[in-house]
Amino acid sequence: MSTHTGSPTSHTAARGLATIVGFLVLVEFASGILQGYYTPIYPQIAEHLSISEGDINWFEAAQLIVSALCIPLLARLGDLVGHKRVLLISTAVTALGSWWLAFAPTFTTFLIGWAIQGAYVVWLPLEIAIIHRRTRDSGRQELLTRRGAGILVGSLELAVIIGAVASGLLVETMDMNLLLALPAVVVTAVFFVILAGIEQVPGDDTGGIDWAGLALVTASLGVLMGGLVWLRLDGAGSLRGWSTILLACAVFVVFWRFEQRHPEPIVDVRLLSSPAQWPVQVTAFLFGIPVLGGQIPLSTYAQADPAERGYGLGADPAFMSTLIGLYVVTLAIGAFTLPLTTRLLGGVRRALVVACALVGVGYLLWLPFHDHTWQALINMAVAGLGSGALVAALPAAAAAAAPPERTGIATGMTNGTKTVGGAIASAIFAIALTATGSLDATAEKVAPLSGYLTVWAVCAGAAFLAALALMAAPRHTFSDAAPPEVPEPVA
């Protein structure tokens, strides 16, 4: 009997891990639904709320700001009180925001609900932490965690496609309030999945939360968004808009100096500003501009009727679902071929620079080639291949450029900086896509073509600047070893 003593325990542990990953797959399925469901129906949402299509970008800006603030706070809280407990809290908040959207009648109420829904951004980091903790005594912790992460990311990508296809097919036959309620039903069900299926484990860390630092960074980002709103209302020459933006910069300087002195900062600015780390984080910030900020303009442009506006692809929501599905497939190809491209190009740095260049070229192609569907498919395929590689590689690159005991913090910071970049870009794109300078009922609701050209130019420029930032990193920053078989996921 002694020869089989360890076997039942090992098999039981494996079954237990498989069960937990199975439950977490359902959580990521809900996350994918949220990320894919709304994109094909953005123009219909704008019509439902009687707002211009440019103003939809404010929803994304608000949600990304909330997401950026949630990441450090909830991740730290998970270490203190347990990851399942925080996962439940964030899911409950996300469900609240999702139900709010279903019945929000105005721009302002919808904006609030959309921002609250951004709490889901912390799901994937918390899920990885749960798997990492569960495999602690397995002897194969890193391997099992990577495998579990790969399964979760695959589920997420599949669900994005399913969500996009579902909304595209249902929008023409279903009342908008009922259509918007379906994601809320999914998130509510996932709350009970987590409650019943995931074991509660106490937090490992001790200490507190840097509430003062969180308040300062919240104030900085909030004032910045306020300044961008003034620019939206008054135009590019708004004195109060630019004054508010300068005030936001001053608050951010105070925040940065405070965090440098804090023993447990909410944002590790010392690590962020190190010579090996800042190029990676700047790349993540710039990458957030096209990958997060550029999605809504692409959706509204594709569905614009060229007969009425003189531009657009005239795609209906159902065909938009197909476009999104193809884009997600190219993302997956770019992510999972990263080990091959790294070997072919002779190192991680070169692979990342080429990925940034692909994103830049993909959006640059939109400037001359935006009249036909086949052109849009080629443009997004090129950008998608580069984006997928960056999604997979940036967290690992940040970890490689950080001390061993701070790899988790560095990886999380790529999520935060990317999200902030997307939030600022969404607000700027909302201004670019506005035909007039006000939010009143008589404002023109059709975005000018010049606004879309500006969006694509900014996205391309940000990607090329990201490539230059990577070139500025010290030569020892990146390990030239091939990345893991399953790329590290990001929120």
LOBA-260171 format. One record per residue (C-alpha): x, y, z; residue in one letter. Coordinates in nm, 3 decimals, padded with zeros to 5 digits. Layout:
pt east=X&north=Y&up=Z&code=a
...
// end
This chain:
pt east=00.000&north=00.000&up=00.000&code=m
pt east=00.288&north=00.231&up=00.066&code=s
pt east=00.373&north=00.250&up=-00.302&code=t
pt east=00.038&north=00.422&up=-00.367&code=h
pt east=00.029&north=00.655&up=-00.069&code=t
pt east=00.089&north=00.977&up=-00.262&code=g
pt east=-00.115&north=00.891&up=-00.567&code=s
pt east=-00.471&north=00.943&up=-00.434&code=p
pt east=-00.369&north=01.276&up=-00.284&code=t
pt east=-00.209&north=01.384&up=-00.610&code=s
pt east=-00.513&north=01.282&up=-00.813&code=h
pt east=-00.746&north=01.452&up=-00.565&code=t
pt east=-00.543&north=01.775&up=-00.589&code=a
pt east=-00.551&north=01.757&up=-00.967&code=a
pt east=-00.927&north=01.705&up=-00.969&code=r
pt east=-00.970&north=01.991&up=-00.723&code=g
pt east=-00.764&north=02.224&up=-00.940&code=l
pt east=-00.954&north=02.119&up=-01.253&code=a
pt east=-01.283&north=02.192&up=-01.077&code=t
pt east=-01.169&north=02.539&up=-00.971&code=i
pt east=-01.040&north=02.619&up=-01.320&code=v
pt east=-01.373&north=02.499&up=-01.459&code=g
pt east=-01.564&north=02.743&up=-01.240&code=f
pt east=-01.321&north=03.024&up=-01.328&code=l
pt east=-01.372&north=02.950&up=-01.699&code=v
pt east=-01.737&north=03.046&up=-01.647&code=l
pt east=-01.625&north=03.375&up=-01.493&code=v
pt east=-01.400&north=03.451&up=-01.791&code=e
pt east=-01.683&north=03.353&up=-02.022&code=f
pt east=-01.890&north=03.631&up=-01.861&code=a
pt east=-01.595&north=03.869&up=-01.897&code=s
pt east=-01.572&north=03.790&up=-02.267&code=g
pt east=-01.944&north=03.847&up=-02.310&code=i
pt east=-01.907&north=04.194&up=-02.155&code=l
pt east=-01.611&north=04.278&up=-02.378&code=q
pt east=-01.769&north=04.161&up=-02.704&code=g
pt east=-02.142&north=04.214&up=-02.657&code=y
pt east=-02.168&north=04.592&up=-02.682&code=y
pt east=-01.927&north=04.664&up=-02.968&code=t
pt east=-02.158&north=04.576&up=-03.261&code=p
pt east=-02.445&north=04.781&up=-03.117&code=i
pt east=-02.273&north=05.108&up=-03.021&code=y
pt east=-02.460&north=05.308&up=-03.291&code=p
pt east=-02.790&north=05.160&up=-03.172&code=q
pt east=-02.703&north=05.255&up=-02.812&code=i
pt east=-02.632&north=05.612&up=-02.927&code=a
pt east=-02.970&north=05.622&up=-03.102&code=e
pt east=-03.140&north=05.474&up=-02.794&code=h
pt east=-02.995&north=05.750&up=-02.575&code=l
pt east=-03.034&north=06.026&up=-02.839&code=s
pt east=-02.666&north=06.119&up=-02.830&code=i
pt east=-02.400&north=06.163&up=-03.097&code=s
pt east=-02.187&north=05.862&up=-03.183&code=e
pt east=-01.876&north=06.055&up=-03.076&code=g
pt east=-02.014&north=06.077&up=-02.722&code=d
pt east=-02.012&north=05.698&up=-02.691&code=i
pt east=-01.637&north=05.731&up=-02.637&code=n
pt east=-01.708&north=05.900&up=-02.303&code=w
pt east=-01.856&north=05.572&up=-02.180&code=f
pt east=-01.533&north=05.391&up=-02.258&code=e
pt east=-01.324&north=05.670&up=-02.104&code=a
pt east=-01.521&north=05.661&up=-01.779&code=a
pt east=-01.509&north=05.281&up=-01.755&code=q
pt east=-01.136&north=05.265&up=-01.826&code=l
pt east=-01.063&north=05.525&up=-01.558&code=i
pt east=-01.261&north=05.322&up=-01.303&code=v
pt east=-01.084&north=05.007&up=-01.421&code=s
pt east=-00.742&north=05.167&up=-01.382&code=a
pt east=-00.826&north=05.265&up=-01.025&code=l
pt east=-00.978&north=04.923&up=-00.945&code=c
pt east=-00.670&north=04.725&up=-01.045&code=i
pt east=-00.427&north=04.836&up=-00.770&code=p
pt east=-00.696&north=04.872&up=-00.502&code=l
pt east=-00.872&north=04.538&up=-00.549&code=l
pt east=-00.551&north=04.347&up=-00.617&code=a
pt east=-00.406&north=04.476&up=-00.289&code=r
pt east=-00.733&north=04.403&up=-00.109&code=l
pt east=-00.726&north=04.047&up=-00.242&code=g
pt east=-00.385&north=03.989&up=-00.087&code=d
pt east=-00.518&north=04.117&up=00.247&code=l
pt east=-00.864&north=03.958&up=00.281&code=v
pt east=-00.863&north=03.673&up=00.027&code=g
pt east=-00.904&north=03.663&up=-00.349&code=h
pt east=-01.244&north=03.491&up=-00.356&code=k
pt east=-01.398&north=03.756&up=-00.134&code=r
pt east=-01.274&north=04.038&up=-00.357&code=v
pt east=-01.379&north=03.846&up=-00.669&code=l
pt east=-01.731&north=03.828&up=-00.525&code=l
pt east=-01.731&north=04.199&up=-00.444&code=i
pt east=-01.613&north=04.299&up=-00.792&code=s
pt east=-01.867&north=04.065&up=-00.954&code=t
pt east=-02.150&north=04.212&up=-00.747&code=a
pt east=-02.044&north=04.565&up=-00.847&code=v
pt east=-02.021&north=04.459&up=-01.213&code=t
pt east=-02.368&north=04.304&up=-01.196&code=a
pt east=-02.502&north=04.628&up=-01.045&code=l
pt east=-02.352&north=04.830&up=-01.329&code=g
pt east=-02.484&north=04.586&up=-01.590&code=s
pt east=-02.841&north=04.601&up=-01.457&code=w
pt east=-02.811&north=04.980&up=-01.433&code=w
pt east=-02.728&north=04.994&up=-01.806&code=l
pt east=-03.039&north=04.796&up=-01.894&code=a
pt east=-03.269&north=05.065&up=-01.755&code=f
pt east=-03.060&north=05.384&up=-01.782&code=a
pt east=-03.265&north=05.637&up=-01.984&code=p
pt east=-03.014&north=05.919&up=-02.033&code=t
pt east=-02.651&north=05.987&up=-02.124&code=f
pt east=-02.555&north=06.064&up=-01.764&code=t
pt east=-02.721&north=05.762&up=-01.605&code=t
pt east=-02.580&north=05.531&up=-01.873&code=f
pt east=-02.234&north=05.682&up=-01.817&code=l
pt east=-02.256&north=05.602&up=-01.444&code=i
pt east=-02.365&north=05.244&up=-01.506&code=g
pt east=-02.094&north=05.190&up=-01.767&code=w
pt east=-01.828&north=05.321&up=-01.527&code=a
pt east=-01.947&north=05.095&up=-01.244&code=i
pt east=-01.938&north=04.795&up=-01.477&code=q
pt east=-01.561&north=04.848&up=-01.514&code=g
pt east=-01.503&north=04.657&up=-01.190&code=a
pt east=-01.478&north=04.336&up=-01.396&code=y
pt east=-01.125&north=04.433&up=-01.506&code=v
pt east=-00.979&north=04.274&up=-01.194&code=v
pt east=-01.138&north=03.932&up=-01.251&code=w
pt east=-00.852&north=03.777&up=-01.447&code=l
pt east=-00.570&north=03.888&up=-01.212&code=p
pt east=-00.770&north=03.756&up=-00.915&code=l
pt east=-00.837&north=03.426&up=-01.094&code=e
pt east=-00.467&north=03.381&up=-01.169&code=i
pt east=-00.392&north=03.453&up=-00.804&code=a
pt east=-00.647&north=03.189&up=-00.696&code=i
pt east=-00.488&north=02.927&up=-00.923&code=i
pt east=-00.139&north=03.026&up=-00.810&code=h
pt east=-00.238&north=02.987&up=-00.446&code=r
pt east=-00.417&north=02.656&up=-00.513&code=r
pt east=-00.107&north=02.504&up=-00.678&code=t
pt east=00.137&north=02.614&up=-00.409&code=r
pt east=00.211&north=02.264&up=-00.283&code=d
pt east=00.196&north=02.089&up=-00.619&code=s
pt east=00.565&north=02.113&up=-00.705&code=g
pt east=00.460&north=02.248&up=-01.047&code=r
pt east=00.312&north=02.579&up=-00.945&code=q
pt east=00.437&north=02.794&up=-01.233&code=e
pt east=00.358&north=02.535&up=-01.500&code=l
pt east=00.006&north=02.469&up=-01.370&code=l
pt east=-00.062&north=02.840&up=-01.330&code=t
pt east=00.042&north=02.909&up=-01.691&code=r
pt east=-00.174&north=02.624&up=-01.815&code=r
pt east=-00.471&north=02.747&up=-01.615&code=g
pt east=-00.413&north=03.099&up=-01.744&code=a
pt east=-00.406&north=02.972&up=-02.102&code=g
pt east=-00.742&north=02.799&up=-02.055&code=i
pt east=-00.894&north=03.115&up=-01.906&code=l
pt east=-00.763&north=03.337&up=-02.187&code=v
pt east=-00.891&north=03.094&up=-02.449&code=g
pt east=-01.235&north=03.099&up=-02.284&code=s
pt east=-01.229&north=03.478&up=-02.280&code=l
pt east=-01.150&north=03.502&up=-02.652&code=e
pt east=-01.422&north=03.252&up=-02.742&code=l
pt east=-01.676&north=03.440&up=-02.532&code=a
pt east=-01.587&north=03.773&up=-02.697&code=v
pt east=-01.685&north=03.623&up=-03.032&code=i
pt east=-02.003&north=03.468&up=-02.890&code=i
pt east=-02.105&north=03.795&up=-02.725&code=g
pt east=-02.046&north=03.996&up=-03.043&code=a
pt east=-02.237&north=03.751&up=-03.260&code=v
pt east=-02.529&north=03.732&up=-03.014&code=a
pt east=-02.585&north=04.107&up=-02.988&code=s
pt east=-02.543&north=04.155&up=-03.362&code=g
pt east=-02.811&north=03.899&up=-03.435&code=l
pt east=-03.054&north=04.011&up=-03.164&code=l
pt east=-03.040&north=04.390&up=-03.196&code=v
pt east=-03.286&north=04.408&up=-03.488&code=e
pt east=-03.550&north=04.191&up=-03.321&code=t
pt east=-03.526&north=04.272&up=-02.949&code=m
pt east=-03.620&north=04.574&up=-02.740&code=d
pt east=-03.305&north=04.767&up=-02.642&code=m
pt east=-03.374&north=04.747&up=-02.267&code=n
pt east=-03.416&north=04.371&up=-02.285&code=l
pt east=-03.111&north=04.340&up=-02.510&code=l
pt east=-02.899&north=04.530&up=-02.256&code=l
pt east=-03.033&north=04.313&up=-01.973&code=a
pt east=-02.886&north=03.989&up=-02.111&code=l
pt east=-02.523&north=04.059&up=-01.999&code=p
pt east=-02.659&north=04.148&up=-01.655&code=a
pt east=-02.824&north=03.806&up=-01.632&code=v
pt east=-02.493&north=03.637&up=-01.722&code=v
pt east=-02.292&north=03.835&up=-01.463&code=v
pt east=-02.552&north=03.774&up=-01.192&code=t
pt east=-02.537&north=03.399&up=-01.258&code=a
pt east=-02.156&north=03.409&up=-01.237&code=v
pt east=-02.178&north=03.564&up=-00.888&code=f
pt east=-02.347&north=03.250&up=-00.761&code=f
pt east=-02.098&north=03.032&up=-00.951&code=v
pt east=-01.814&north=03.195&up=-00.760&code=i
pt east=-02.003&north=03.178&up=-00.431&code=l
pt east=-02.066&north=02.804&up=-00.464&code=a
pt east=-01.765&north=02.683&up=-00.657&code=g
pt east=-01.455&north=02.865&up=-00.526&code=i
pt east=-01.308&north=02.797&up=-00.185&code=e
pt east=-01.240&north=03.088&up=00.048&code=q
pt east=-00.875&north=03.119&up=00.152&code=v
pt east=-00.748&north=03.393&up=00.386&code=p
pt east=-00.516&north=03.657&up=00.246&code=g
pt east=-00.141&north=03.604&up=00.269&code=d
pt east=-00.028&north=03.962&up=00.314&code=d
pt east=-00.041&north=04.200&up=00.608&code=t
pt east=-00.036&north=04.577&up=00.633&code=g
pt east=-00.276&north=04.832&up=00.495&code=g
pt east=-00.386&north=05.017&up=00.184&code=i
pt east=-00.237&north=05.345&up=00.068&code=d
pt east=-00.565&north=05.536&up=00.074&code=w
pt east=-00.395&north=05.875&up=00.045&code=a
pt east=-00.210&north=05.768&up=-00.269&code=g
pt east=-00.531&north=05.625&up=-00.415&code=l
pt east=-00.712&north=05.953&up=-00.341&code=a
pt east=-00.438&north=06.156&up=-00.511&code=l
pt east=-00.428&north=05.945&up=-00.828&code=v
pt east=-00.810&north=05.945&up=-00.838&code=t
pt east=-00.814&north=06.323&up=-00.808&code=a
pt east=-00.550&north=06.357&up=-01.079&code=s
pt east=-00.733&north=06.138&up=-01.328&code=l
pt east=-01.071&north=06.287&up=-01.237&code=g
pt east=-00.951&north=06.645&up=-01.288&code=v
pt east=-00.785&north=06.543&up=-01.616&code=l
pt east=-01.110&north=06.397&up=-01.747&code=m
pt east=-01.289&north=06.714&up=-01.633&code=g
pt east=-01.050&north=06.921&up=-01.841&code=g
pt east=-01.114&north=06.703&up=-02.145&code=l
pt east=-01.489&north=06.745&up=-02.092&code=v
pt east=-01.446&north=07.124&up=-02.094&code=w
pt east=-01.255&north=07.095&up=-02.421&code=l
pt east=-01.544&north=06.886&up=-02.554&code=r
pt east=-01.797&north=07.153&up=-02.452&code=l
pt east=-01.606&north=07.469&up=-02.542&code=d
pt east=-01.374&north=07.357&up=-02.822&code=g
pt east=-00.996&north=07.324&up=-02.848&code=a
pt east=-00.939&north=07.686&up=-02.741&code=g
pt east=-01.111&north=07.648&up=-02.403&code=s
pt east=-00.913&north=07.833&up=-02.136&code=l
pt east=-01.086&north=07.652&up=-01.849&code=r
pt east=-01.027&north=07.320&up=-02.025&code=g
pt east=-00.651&north=07.367&up=-02.056&code=w
pt east=-00.628&north=07.521&up=-01.706&code=s
pt east=-00.800&north=07.214&up=-01.562&code=t
pt east=-00.561&north=06.984&up=-01.747&code=i
pt east=-00.263&north=07.177&up=-01.606&code=l
pt east=-00.416&north=07.142&up=-01.258&code=l
pt east=-00.441&north=06.766&up=-01.314&code=a
pt east=-00.072&north=06.754&up=-01.403&code=c
pt east=00.012&north=06.942&up=-01.082&code=a
pt east=-00.192&north=06.697&up=-00.874&code=v
pt east=-00.017&north=06.407&up=-01.049&code=f
pt east=00.325&north=06.553&up=-00.956&code=v
pt east=00.214&north=06.568&up=-00.591&code=v
pt east=00.094&north=06.207&up=-00.617&code=f
pt east=00.424&north=06.092&up=-00.768&code=w
pt east=00.634&north=06.256&up=-00.494&code=r
pt east=00.406&north=06.119&up=-00.222&code=f
pt east=00.433&north=05.764&up=-00.359&code=e
pt east=00.814&north=05.788&up=-00.374&code=q
pt east=00.819&north=05.835&up=00.004&code=r
pt east=00.545&north=05.586&up=00.095&code=h
pt east=00.660&north=05.244&up=00.227&code=p
pt east=00.365&north=05.059&up=00.068&code=e
pt east=00.256&north=05.275&up=-00.229&code=p
pt east=-00.063&north=05.201&up=-00.420&code=i
pt east=00.148&north=05.252&up=-00.735&code=v
pt east=00.517&north=05.162&up=-00.715&code=d
pt east=00.654&north=05.469&up=-00.891&code=v
pt east=01.013&north=05.383&up=-00.802&code=r
pt east=00.987&north=05.064&up=-01.001&code=l
pt east=00.787&north=05.240&up=-01.271&code=l
pt east=01.063&north=05.498&up=-01.331&code=s
pt east=01.359&north=05.257&up=-01.333&code=s
pt east=01.562&north=05.258&up=-01.659&code=p
pt east=01.470&north=04.899&up=-01.740&code=a
pt east=01.100&north=04.935&up=-01.659&code=q
pt east=00.977&north=05.268&up=-01.792&code=w
pt east=01.012&north=05.180&up=-02.163&code=p
pt east=00.787&north=04.877&up=-02.112&code=v
pt east=00.531&north=05.078&up=-01.916&code=q
pt east=00.535&north=05.362&up=-02.169&code=v
pt east=00.479&north=05.101&up=-02.440&code=t
pt east=00.179&north=04.964&up=-02.247&code=a
pt east=00.038&north=05.318&up=-02.209&code=f
pt east=00.076&north=05.392&up=-02.580&code=l
pt east=-00.058&north=05.050&up=-02.677&code=f
pt east=-00.374&north=05.124&up=-02.478&code=g
pt east=-00.455&north=05.408&up=-02.719&code=i
pt east=-00.531&north=05.186&up=-03.023&code=p
pt east=-00.628&north=04.860&up=-02.852&code=v
pt east=-00.872&north=05.018&up=-02.604&code=l
pt east=-00.943&north=05.369&up=-02.728&code=g
pt east=-00.974&north=05.283&up=-03.097&code=g
pt east=-01.244&north=05.017&up=-03.079&code=q
pt east=-01.558&north=05.232&up=-03.055&code=i
pt east=-01.461&north=05.458&up=-03.349&code=p
pt east=-01.399&north=05.148&up=-03.562&code=l
pt east=-01.746&north=05.015&up=-03.476&code=s
pt east=-01.929&north=05.340&up=-03.550&code=t
pt east=-01.735&north=05.399&up=-03.873&code=y
pt east=-01.801&north=05.048&up=-04.004&code=a
pt east=-02.176&north=05.091&up=-03.951&code=q
pt east=-02.193&north=05.440&up=-04.104&code=a
pt east=-02.402&north=05.451&up=-04.424&code=d
pt east=-02.185&north=05.581&up=-04.712&code=p
pt east=-02.497&north=05.686&up=-04.906&code=a
pt east=-02.592&north=05.930&up=-04.629&code=e
pt east=-02.251&north=06.049&up=-04.507&code=r
pt east=-02.013&north=05.993&up=-04.795&code=g
pt east=-01.803&north=05.757&up=-04.582&code=y
pt east=-01.841&north=05.431&up=-04.392&code=g
pt east=-01.884&north=05.065&up=-04.478&code=l
pt east=-02.260&north=05.035&up=-04.430&code=g
pt east=-02.216&north=04.722&up=-04.216&code=a
pt east=-02.514&north=04.604&up=-04.014&code=d
pt east=-02.470&north=04.479&up=-03.653&code=p
pt east=-02.472&north=04.115&up=-03.766&code=a
pt east=-02.183&north=04.174&up=-04.006&code=f
pt east=-02.004&north=04.378&up=-03.739&code=m
pt east=-02.010&north=04.064&up=-03.525&code=s
pt east=-01.828&north=03.882&up=-03.805&code=t
pt east=-01.566&north=04.157&up=-03.828&code=l
pt east=-01.510&north=04.143&up=-03.452&code=i
pt east=-01.481&north=03.765&up=-03.463&code=g
pt east=-01.215&north=03.782&up=-03.734&code=l
pt east=-01.027&north=04.049&up=-03.538&code=y
pt east=-01.028&north=03.837&up=-03.223&code=v
pt east=-00.899&north=03.540&up=-03.425&code=v
pt east=-00.604&north=03.749&up=-03.547&code=t
pt east=-00.539&north=03.855&up=-03.188&code=l
pt east=-00.521&north=03.491&up=-03.087&code=a
pt east=-00.289&north=03.408&up=-03.377&code=i
pt east=-00.058&north=03.695&up=-03.283&code=g
pt east=-00.052&north=03.584&up=-02.919&code=a
pt east=00.003&north=03.213&up=-02.968&code=f
pt east=00.263&north=03.247&up=-03.245&code=t
pt east=00.474&north=03.474&up=-03.025&code=l
pt east=00.725&north=03.198&up=-02.933&code=p
pt east=00.784&north=03.132&up=-03.304&code=l
pt east=00.821&north=03.499&up=-03.400&code=t
pt east=01.056&north=03.556&up=-03.107&code=t
pt east=01.285&north=03.278&up=-03.230&code=r
pt east=01.265&north=03.390&up=-03.594&code=l
pt east=01.340&north=03.754&up=-03.511&code=l
pt east=01.620&north=03.671&up=-03.270&code=g
pt east=01.487&north=03.803&up=-02.941&code=g
pt east=01.201&north=03.945&up=-02.737&code=v
pt east=01.285&north=04.311&up=-02.804&code=r
pt east=01.274&north=04.267&up=-03.182&code=r
pt east=00.949&north=04.074&up=-03.161&code=a
pt east=00.790&north=04.353&up=-02.955&code=l
pt east=00.917&north=04.627&up=-03.189&code=v
pt east=00.780&north=04.440&up=-03.491&code=v
pt east=00.447&north=04.392&up=-03.310&code=a
pt east=00.425&north=04.769&up=-03.243&code=c
pt east=00.510&north=04.836&up=-03.607&code=a
pt east=00.233&north=04.601&up=-03.723&code=l
pt east=-00.021&north=04.787&up=-03.509&code=v
pt east=00.102&north=05.118&up=-03.647&code=g
pt east=00.088&north=04.998&up=-04.008&code=v
pt east=-00.259&north=04.848&up=-03.958&code=g
pt east=-00.404&north=05.180&up=-03.841&code=y
pt east=-00.200&north=05.380&up=-04.092&code=l
pt east=-00.360&north=05.177&up=-04.371&code=l
pt east=-00.698&north=05.315&up=-04.262&code=w
pt east=-00.600&north=05.663&up=-04.383&code=l
pt east=-00.597&north=05.581&up=-04.759&code=p
pt east=-00.792&north=05.254&up=-04.750&code=f
pt east=-01.126&north=05.288&up=-04.573&code=h
pt east=-01.391&north=05.265&up=-04.844&code=d
pt east=-01.444&north=04.890&up=-04.877&code=h
pt east=-01.503&north=04.599&up=-04.639&code=t
pt east=-01.207&north=04.398&up=-04.772&code=w
pt east=-00.981&north=04.693&up=-04.692&code=q
pt east=-01.113&north=04.705&up=-04.336&code=a
pt east=-01.049&north=04.332&up=-04.296&code=l
pt east=-00.687&north=04.366&up=-04.411&code=i
pt east=-00.626&north=04.671&up=-04.192&code=n
pt east=-00.764&north=04.503&up=-03.880&code=m
pt east=-00.587&north=04.175&up=-03.951&code=a
pt east=-00.250&north=04.352&up=-03.964&code=v
pt east=-00.323&north=04.550&up=-03.646&code=a
pt east=-00.469&north=04.240&up=-03.478&code=g
pt east=-00.157&north=04.030&up=-03.531&code=l
pt east=00.058&north=04.296&up=-03.367&code=g
pt east=-00.193&north=04.361&up=-03.089&code=s
pt east=-00.217&north=03.992&up=-03.001&code=g
pt east=00.158&north=03.965&up=-02.969&code=a
pt east=00.172&north=04.273&up=-02.743&code=l
pt east=-00.114&north=04.151&up=-02.524&code=v
pt east=00.077&north=03.827&up=-02.471&code=a
pt east=00.427&north=03.971&up=-02.437&code=a
pt east=00.404&north=04.298&up=-02.245&code=l
pt east=00.334&north=04.150&up=-01.898&code=p
pt east=00.617&north=03.898&up=-01.943&code=a
pt east=00.848&north=04.177&up=-02.065&code=a
pt east=00.765&north=04.386&up=-01.759&code=a
pt east=00.834&north=04.088&up=-01.533&code=a
pt east=01.168&north=04.023&up=-01.704&code=a
pt east=01.267&north=04.387&up=-01.646&code=a
pt east=01.177&north=04.377&up=-01.274&code=a
pt east=01.352&north=04.229&up=-00.969&code=p
pt east=01.232&north=03.872&up=-00.895&code=p
pt east=01.036&north=03.976&up=-00.587&code=e
pt east=00.845&north=04.246&up=-00.777&code=r
pt east=00.742&north=04.070&up=-01.095&code=t
pt east=00.375&north=04.059&up=-00.994&code=g
pt east=00.366&north=04.434&up=-00.931&code=i
pt east=00.535&north=04.506&up=-01.264&code=a
pt east=00.289&north=04.285&up=-01.451&code=t
pt east=-00.009&north=04.455&up=-01.288&code=g
pt east=00.132&north=04.797&up=-01.373&code=m
pt east=00.123&north=04.716&up=-01.746&code=t
pt east=-00.252&north=04.662&up=-01.707&code=n
pt east=-00.295&north=04.992&up=-01.527&code=g
pt east=-00.087&north=05.206&up=-01.763&code=t
pt east=-00.252&north=05.048&up=-02.069&code=k
pt east=-00.596&north=05.120&up=-01.924&code=t
pt east=-00.511&north=05.483&up=-01.846&code=v
pt east=-00.381&north=05.527&up=-02.201&code=g
pt east=-00.705&north=05.389&up=-02.339&code=g
pt east=-00.914&north=05.612&up=-02.113&code=a
pt east=-00.736&north=05.931&up=-02.215&code=i
pt east=-00.751&north=05.829&up=-02.580&code=a
pt east=-01.125&north=05.760&up=-02.557&code=s
pt east=-01.186&north=06.109&up=-02.424&code=a
pt east=-00.968&north=06.269&up=-02.692&code=i
pt east=-01.139&north=06.065&up=-02.963&code=f
pt east=-01.477&north=06.178&up=-02.832&code=a
pt east=-01.363&north=06.536&up=-02.897&code=i
pt east=-01.225&north=06.449&up=-03.242&code=a
pt east=-01.548&north=06.278&up=-03.346&code=l
pt east=-01.772&north=06.566&up=-03.240&code=t
pt east=-01.906&north=06.779&up=-03.520&code=a
pt east=-02.000&north=07.063&up=-03.282&code=t
pt east=-01.877&north=07.186&up=-02.947&code=g
pt east=-02.172&north=07.115&up=-02.720&code=s
pt east=-02.385&north=06.840&up=-02.571&code=l
pt east=-02.718&north=07.013&up=-02.631&code=d
pt east=-03.010&north=06.850&up=-02.806&code=a
pt east=-02.955&north=07.044&up=-03.129&code=t
pt east=-02.595&north=06.928&up=-03.168&code=a
pt east=-02.507&north=06.741&up=-03.484&code=e
pt east=-02.497&north=06.370&up=-03.409&code=k
pt east=-02.291&north=06.263&up=-03.712&code=v
pt east=-01.914&north=06.256&up=-03.672&code=a
pt east=-01.703&north=06.412&up=-03.950&code=p
pt east=-01.471&north=06.197&up=-04.160&code=l
pt east=-01.181&north=06.417&up=-04.048&code=s
pt east=-01.245&north=06.298&up=-03.692&code=g
pt east=-01.204&north=05.936&up=-03.792&code=y
pt east=-00.887&north=06.019&up=-03.986&code=l
pt east=-00.753&north=06.188&up=-03.672&code=t
pt east=-00.834&north=05.879&up=-03.462&code=v
pt east=-00.651&north=05.645&up=-03.699&code=w
pt east=-00.352&north=05.878&up=-03.725&code=a
pt east=-00.324&north=05.903&up=-03.345&code=v
pt east=-00.350&north=05.524&up=-03.306&code=c
pt east=-00.079&north=05.470&up=-03.568&code=a
pt east=00.146&north=05.736&up=-03.417&code=g
pt east=00.108&north=05.590&up=-03.067&code=a
pt east=00.211&north=05.245&up=-03.193&code=a
pt east=00.521&north=05.379&up=-03.369&code=f
pt east=00.618&north=05.580&up=-03.059&code=l
pt east=00.582&north=05.258&up=-02.856&code=a
pt east=00.835&north=05.093&up=-03.087&code=a
pt east=01.077&north=05.381&up=-03.025&code=l
pt east=01.023&north=05.352&up=-02.648&code=a
pt east=01.122&north=04.986&up=-02.659&code=l
pt east=01.438&north=05.076&up=-02.846&code=m
pt east=01.528&north=05.314&up=-02.561&code=a
pt east=01.538&north=05.033&up=-02.303&code=a
pt east=01.880&north=04.914&up=-02.181&code=p
pt east=02.014&north=04.615&up=-02.371&code=r
pt east=01.990&north=04.389&up=-02.065&code=h
pt east=01.621&north=04.470&up=-02.008&code=t
pt east=01.476&north=04.178&up=-02.202&code=f
pt east=01.563&north=03.815&up=-02.177&code=s
pt east=01.617&north=03.663&up=-02.519&code=d
pt east=01.476&north=03.332&up=-02.403&code=a
pt east=01.161&north=03.226&up=-02.577&code=a
pt east=00.846&north=03.320&up=-02.389&code=p
pt east=00.637&north=03.055&up=-02.216&code=p
pt east=00.433&north=02.817&up=-02.427&code=e
pt east=00.115&north=02.982&up=-02.298&code=v
pt east=00.140&north=03.364&up=-02.290&code=p
pt east=00.076&north=03.544&up=-01.966&code=e
pt east=-00.274&north=03.699&up=-01.974&code=p
pt east=-00.372&north=04.056&up=-01.893&code=v
pt east=-00.695&north=04.206&up=-01.774&code=a
// end
